Amino acid sequence: MEILSTIGINVEELLDEMREYWKENKASYNFSAFSKLEQSGNNIMFCCPYHEENNPSCGMLTTYPYSWNCFGCGSSGTLGQIVAYVMDLPSELHGIQFILRNYYFINKRIVTGK
């Protein structure tokens, strides 16, 4: 969704928050999900929520479009989709609404001074 192109999201912080939610609500399925964050260029690598693993094989772009891809199981999608999956929301749009309502973001105009 293009609305995410107008904001800056701290992806590492959002992944930390998703890991905490996951541990409280879904850890019995895959305890390592969203753990072992590692910066890799424009991506943050982490353990995939869609399969059990011990080494991060899932990467998310730290800039728009904030897409993600797991090199282990092949799952991929958008930030809104993965937030909806983790938070048990019905759709990608609900995931984006969750981010806009509950997540701290910075308008790029403020950051760049434009």
NORGIJO-V105143 format. One record per run of one state. SS is the DSSP state (H for helix, E for strand, C for the rest). FROM is the first residue (numbers start at 1). TO is the last residue. If there is no record, write none. Layout:
SS,FROM,TO / SS,FROM,TO
This chain:
C,1,1 / H,2,6 / E,7,9 / C,10,10 / H,11,25 / C,26,37 / E,38,40 / C,41,42 / E,43,46 / C,47,57 / E,58,61 / C,62,67 / E,68,70 / C,71,75 / E,76,77 / C,78,78 / H,79,87 / C,88,91 / H,92,102 / C,103,104 / E,105,107 / H,108,112 / C,113,114
